[in-house]
Amino acid sequence: MIQSSNSKLHQSLLQALNARHEVTVNNIANADTPHYKRKTVQFEDALRRAVEGEQGKELDLKRTHARHITLRAPGEALVPYRVVQDANAKMNNNNNSVDIDKEMATLSENQLMYNYVSDRVSGHYKKYKELLQNLK
């Protein structure tokens, strides 16, 4: 498979957006569950660092031998994300912190972002496909 740094970044971003979708849908499903605390997925700071090229500047290592320790696992995401539980907010009388309107807005925004990034990835591979077909 032909990959560039942008395609790896987009793939990692799609994973983070997929995680945000799952967490948001879970929040919506538990909107009426007593004592449920909403969760969010945070990845914006890591994305900013990756886009601005700051990722890996802290410690730039190069492997000179196959047995050397790697800094990043081969399948590790360029844009790491984390799921955070909002333990302090209280929305309802049953100590549930899910605001259904906010969750629906988050779901819509996330879907738009996912569609945009997946379109970029699709276009990336379409260009390679056309290039390889023209070489014949």
Contact map, one row per residue, 1 for C-alpha under 8 A:
1110000000000000000000000000000000000000000000000000000000000000000000000000000000000000000000000000000000000000000000000000000000000000
1111000000000000000000000000000000000000000000000000000000000000000000000000000000000000000000000000000000000000000000000000000000000000
1111111100000000000000000000000000000000000000000000000000000000000000000000000000000000000000000000000000000000000000000000000000000000
0111111100000000000000000000000000000000000000000000000000000000000000000000000000000000000000000000000000000000000000000000000000000000
0011111110000000000000000000000000000000000000000000000000000000000000000000000000000000000000000000000000000000000000000000000000000000
0011111111000000000000000000000000000000000000000000000000000000000000000000000000000000000000000000000000000000000000000000000000000000
0011111111100000000000000000000000000000000000000000000000000000000000000000000000000000000000000000000000000000000000001001000000000000
0011111111110000000000000000000000000000000000000000000000000000000000000000010000000000000000000000000000000000000000000000000000000000
0000111111111000000000000000000000000000000000000100000000000000000000000000111000000000000000000000000000000000000000000000000000000000
0000011111111100000000000000000000000000000000000000000000000000000000000000000000000000000000000000000000000000000011011000000000000000
0000001111111110000000000000000000000000000000000000000000000000000000000000000000000000000000000000000000000000000000001000000000000000
0000000111111111000000000000000000000000000000000000000000000000000000000000111100000000000000000000000000000000000000000000000000000000
0000000011111111100000000000000000000000000000100000000000000000000000000000001000000000000000000000000000000000000010000000000000000000
0000000001111111110000000000000000000000000000000000000000000000000000000000000000000000000000000000000000000000010011000000000000000000
0000000000111111111000000000000000000000000000000000000000000000000000000000000000000000000000000000000000000000000000000000000000000000
0000000000011111111100000000000000000000101000000000000000000000000000000000001110000000000000000000000000000000000000000000000000000000
0000000000001111111110000000000000000000000000000000000000000000000000000000000000000000000000000000000000000100110000000000000000000000
0000000000000111111111000000000000000000000000000000000000000000000000000000000000000000000000000000000000000000010000000000000000000000
0000000000000011111111100000000000000000100000000000000000000000000000000000000000000000000000000000000000000000000000000000000000000000
0000000000000001111111110000000000000001100000000000000000000000000000000000000000000000000000000000000000000100000000000000000000000000
0000000000000000111111111000000000000000000000000000000000000000000000000000000000000000000000000000000000100110000000000000000000000000
0000000000000000011111111100000000000000000000000000000000000000000000000000000000000000000000000000000000000000000000000000000000000000
0000000000000000001111111110000000000011100000000000000000000000000000000000000000100000000000000000000000000000000000000000000000000000
0000000000000000000111111111000000000011000000000000000000000000000000000000000000000000000000000000001001100000000000000000000000000000
0000000000000000000011111111100000000000000000000000000000000000000000000000000000000000000000000000000000100000000000000000000000000000
0000000000000000000001111111110000000000000000000000000000000000000000000000000000000000000000000000000000000000000000000000000000000000
0000000000000000000000111111111000000110000000000000000000000000000000000000000000000000000000000100001000000000000000000000000000000000
0000000000000000000000011111111000000000000000000000000000000000000000000000000000000000000000000101001100000000000000000000000000000000
0000000000000000000000001111111100000000000000000000000000000000000000000000000000000000000000000000000000000000000000000000000000000000
0000000000000000000000000111111110010000000000000000000000000000000000000000000000000000000000000100000000000000000000000000000000000000
0000000000000000000000000011111110010000000000000000000000000000000000000000000000000000000000010111000000000000000000000000000000000000
0000000000000000000000000000111111000000000000000000000000000000000000000000000000000000000000010000000000000000000000000000000000000000
0000000000000000000000000000011111110000000000000000000000000000000000000000000000000000000000010000000000000000000000000000000000000000
0000000000000000000000000000000111110000000000000000000000000000000000000000000000000000000001110000000000000000000000000000000000000000
0000000000000000000000000000000011111000000000000000000000000000000000000000000000000000000001111000000000000000000000000000000000000000
0000000000000000000000000000011011111100000000000000000000000000000000000000000000000000000000111100000000000000000000000000000000000000
0000000000000000000000000000000000111110000000000000000000000000000000000000000000001110100000111100000000000000000000000000000000000000
0000000000000000000000000010000000011111000000000000000000000000000000000000000000001110000000011100000000000000000000000000000000000000
0000000000000000000000110010000000001111100000000000000000000000000000000000000000111100000000000000000000000000000000000000000000000000
0000000000000000000100110000000000000111110000000000000000000000000000000000000000111100000000000000000000000000000000000000000000000000
0000000000000001001100100000000000000011111000000000000000000000000000000000000011110000000000000000000000000000000000000000000000000000
0000000000000000000000000000000000000001111110000000000000000000000000000000000011110000000000000000000000000000000000000000000000000000
0000000000000001000000000000000000000000111111100000000000000000000000000000001111000000000000000000000000000000000000000000000000000000
0000000000000000000000000000000000000000011111110000000000000000000000000000000000000000000000000000000000000000000000000000000000000000
0000000000000000000000000000000000000000011111111000000000000000000000000000000000000000000000000000000000000000000000000000000000000000
0000000000000000000000000000000000000000001111111100001000000000000000000000001110000000000000000000000000000000000000000000000000000000
0000000000001000000000000000000000000000001111111110000000000000000000000000001000000000000000000000000000000000000000000000000000000000
0000000000000000000000000000000000000000000111111111000000000000000000000000000000000000000000000000000000000000000000000000000000000000
0000000000000000000000000000000000000000000011111111111000000000000000000000000000000000000000000000000000000000000000000000000000000000
0000000010000000000000000000000000000000000001111111111000000000000000000000011000000000000000000000000000000000000000000000000000000000
0000000000000000000000000000000000000000000000111111110000000000000000000000000000000000000000000000000000000000000000000000000000000000
0000000000000000000000000000000000000000000000011111111000000000000000000000000000000000000000000000000000000000000000000000000000000000
0000000000000000000000000000000000000000000000001111111010000000000000000000000000000000000000000000000000000000000000000000000000000000
0000000000000000000000000000000000000000000000001111111111000000000000000000000000000000000000000000000000000000000000000000000000000000
0000000000000000000000000000000000000000000001001101111111000000000000000000000000000000000000000000000000000000000000000000000000000000
0000000000000000000000000000000000000000000000000000011111110000000000000000000000000000000000000000000000000000000000000000000000000000
0000000000000000000000000000000000000000000000000000111111110000000000000000000000000000000000000000000000000000000000000000000000000000
0000000000000000000000000000000000000000000000000000011111110000000000000000000000000000000000000000000000000000000000000000000000000000
0000000000000000000000000000000000000000000000000000000111111000000000000000000000000000000000000000000000000000000000000000000000000000
0000000000000000000000000000000000000000000000000000000111111100000000000000000000000000000000000000000000000000000000000000000000000000
0000000000000000000000000000000000000000000000000000000000111110000000100000000000000000000000000000000000000000000000000000000000000000
0000000000000000000000000000000000000000000000000000000000011111000000000000000000000000000000000000000000000000000000000000000000000000
0000000000000000000000000000000000000000000000000000000000001111110111000000000000000000000000000000000000000000000000000000000000000000
0000000000000000000000000000000000000000000000000000000000000111110100000000000000000000000000000000000000000000000000000000000000000000
0000000000000000000000000000000000000000000000000000000000000011111100000000000000000000000000000000000000000000000000000000000000000000
0000000000000000000000000000000000000000000000000000000000000011111100000000000000000000000000000000000000000000000000000000000000000000
0000000000000000000000000000000000000000000000000000000000000000111110000000000000000000000000000000000000000000000000000000000000000000
0000000000000000000000000000000000000000000000000000000000000011111111000000000000000000000000000000000000000000000000000000000000000000
0000000000000000000000000000000000000000000000000000000000000010001111100000000000000000000000000000000000000000000000000000000000000000
0000000000000000000000000000000000000000000000000000000000000010000111111000000000000000000000000000000000000000000000000000000000000000
0000000000000000000000000000000000000000000000000000000000001000000011111000000000000000000000000000000000000000000000000000000000000000
0000000000000000000000000000000000000000000000000000000000000000000001111101000000000000000000000000000000000000000000000000000000000000
0000000000000000000000000000000000000000000000000000000000000000000001111111000000000000000000000000000000000000000000000000000000000000
0000000000000000000000000000000000000000000000000000000000000000000000011111000000000000000000000000000000000000000000000000000000000000
0000000000000000000000000000000000000000000000000000000000000000000000001111100000000000000000000000000000000000000000000000000000000000
0000000000000000000000000000000000000000000000000000000000000000000000011111110100000000000000000000000000000000000000000000000000000000
0000000010010000000000000000000000000000000000000000000000000000000000000011111100000000000000000000000000000000000000000000000000000000
0000000110010000000000000000000000000000000000000100000000000000000000000001111100000000000000000000000000000000000000000000000000000000
0000000010011001000000000000000000000000001001100100000000000000000000000000111110000000000000000000000000000000000000000000000000000000
0000000000010001000000000000000000000000001001000000000000000000000000000001111111000000000000000000000000000000000000000000000000000000
0000000000000001000000000000000000000000111001000000000000000000000000000000001111100000000000000000000000000000000000000000000000000000
0000000000000000000000000000000000000000111000000000000000000000000000000000000111110000000000000000000000000000000000000000000000000000
0000000000000000000000100000000000000011110000000000000000000000000000000000000011111000000000000000000000000000000000000000000000000000
0000000000000000000000000000000000000011110000000000000000000000000000000000000001111100000000000000000000000000000000000000000000000000
0000000000000000000000000000000000001111000000000000000000000000000000000000000000111110000000000000000000000000000000000000000000000000
0000000000000000000000000000000000001111000000000000000000000000000000000000000000011111100000001000000000000000000000000000000000000000
0000000000000000000000000000000000001100000000000000000000000000000000000000000000001111100000000000000000000000000000000000000000000000
0000000000000000000000000000000000000000000000000000000000000000000000000000000000000111110000000000000000000000000000000000000000000000
0000000000000000000000000000000000001000000000000000000000000000000000000000000000000111111000001000000000000000000000000000000000000000
0000000000000000000000000000000000000000000000000000000000000000000000000000000000000001111110111000000000000000000000000000000000000000
0000000000000000000000000000000000000000000000000000000000000000000000000000000000000000111110111110000000000000000000000000000000000000
0000000000000000000000000000000000000000000000000000000000000000000000000000000000000000011111111000000000000000000000000000000000000000
0000000000000000000000000000000000000000000000000000000000000000000000000000000000000000011111110000000000000000000000000000000000000000
0000000000000000000000000000000001100000000000000000000000000000000000000000000000000000000111110000000000000000000000000000000000000000
0000000000000000000000000000000001111000000000000000000000000000000000000000000000000000011111111000000000000000000000000000000000000000
0000000000000000000000000000001111111100000000000000000000000000000000000000000000000000011111111100000000000000000000000000000000000000
0000000000000000000000000000000000111100000000000000000000000000000000000000000000000100111100111110000000000000000000000000000000000000
0000000000000000000000000011011000011100000000000000000000000000000000000000000000000000001000011111001000000000000000000000000000000000
0000000000000000000000000000001000000000000000000000000000000000000000000000000000000000001000001111111000000000000000000000000000000000
0000000000000000000000000001001000000000000000000000000000000000000000000000000000000000000000000111111100000000000000000000000000000000
0000000000000000000000000000000000000000000000000000000000000000000000000000000000000000000000000011111110000000000000000000000000000000
0000000000000000000000000000000000000000000000000000000000000000000000000000000000000000000000000011111111000000000000000000000000000000
0000000000000000000000010011000000000000000000000000000000000000000000000000000000000000000000000111111111100000000000000000000000000000
0000000000000000000000000001000000000000000000000000000000000000000000000000000000000000000000000001111111110000000000000000000000000000
0000000000000000000000000000000000000000000000000000000000000000000000000000000000000000000000000000111111111000000000000000000000000000
0000000000000000000000010000000000000000000000000000000000000000000000000000000000000000000000000000011111111100000000000000000000000000
0000000000000000000010011000000000000000000000000000000000000000000000000000000000000000000000000000001111111110000000000000000000000000
0000000000000000000000000000000000000000000000000000000000000000000000000000000000000000000000000000000111111111000000000000000000000000
0000000000000000000000000000000000000000000000000000000000000000000000000000000000000000000000000000000011111111100000000000000000000000
0000000000000000100110000000000000000000000000000000000000000000000000000000000000000000000000000000000001111111110000000000000000000000
0000000000000000000010000000000000000000000000000000000000000000000000000000000000000000000000000000000000111111111000000000000000000000
0000000000000000000000000000000000000000000000000000000000000000000000000000000000000000000000000000000000011111111100000000000000000000
0000000000000000100000000000000000000000000000000000000000000000000000000000000000000000000000000000000000001111111110000000000000000000
0000000000000100110000000000000000000000000000000000000000000000000000000000000000000000000000000000000000000111111111000000000000000000
0000000000000000000000000000000000000000000000000000000000000000000000000000000000000000000000000000000000000011111111100000000000000000
0000000000000000000000000000000000000000000000000000000000000000000000000000000000000000000000000000000000000001111111110000000000000000
0000000001001100000000000000000000000000000000000000000000000000000000000000000000000000000000000000000000000000111111111000000000000000
0000000001000100000000000000000000000000000000000000000000000000000000000000000000000000000000000000000000000000011111111100000000000000
0000000000000000000000000000000000000000000000000000000000000000000000000000000000000000000000000000000000000000001111111110000000000000
0000000001000000000000000000000000000000000000000000000000000000000000000000000000000000000000000000000000000000000111111111000000000000
0000001001100000000000000000000000000000000000000000000000000000000000000000000000000000000000000000000000000000000011111111100000000000
0000000000000000000000000000000000000000000000000000000000000000000000000000000000000000000000000000000000000000000001111111110000000000
0000000000000000000000000000000000000000000000000000000000000000000000000000000000000000000000000000000000000000000000111111111000000000
0000001000000000000000000000000000000000000000000000000000000000000000000000000000000000000000000000000000000000000000011111111100000000
0000000000000000000000000000000000000000000000000000000000000000000000000000000000000000000000000000000000000000000000001111111110000000
0000000000000000000000000000000000000000000000000000000000000000000000000000000000000000000000000000000000000000000000000111111111000000
0000000000000000000000000000000000000000000000000000000000000000000000000000000000000000000000000000000000000000000000000011111111100000
0000000000000000000000000000000000000000000000000000000000000000000000000000000000000000000000000000000000000000000000000001111111110000
0000000000000000000000000000000000000000000000000000000000000000000000000000000000000000000000000000000000000000000000000000111111111000
0000000000000000000000000000000000000000000000000000000000000000000000000000000000000000000000000000000000000000000000000000011111111100
0000000000000000000000000000000000000000000000000000000000000000000000000000000000000000000000000000000000000000000000000000001111111110
0000000000000000000000000000000000000000000000000000000000000000000000000000000000000000000000000000000000000000000000000000000111111111
0000000000000000000000000000000000000000000000000000000000000000000000000000000000000000000000000000000000000000000000000000000011111111
0000000000000000000000000000000000000000000000000000000000000000000000000000000000000000000000000000000000000000000000000000000001111111
0000000000000000000000000000000000000000000000000000000000000000000000000000000000000000000000000000000000000000000000000000000000111111
0000000000000000000000000000000000000000000000000000000000000000000000000000000000000000000000000000000000000000000000000000000000011111
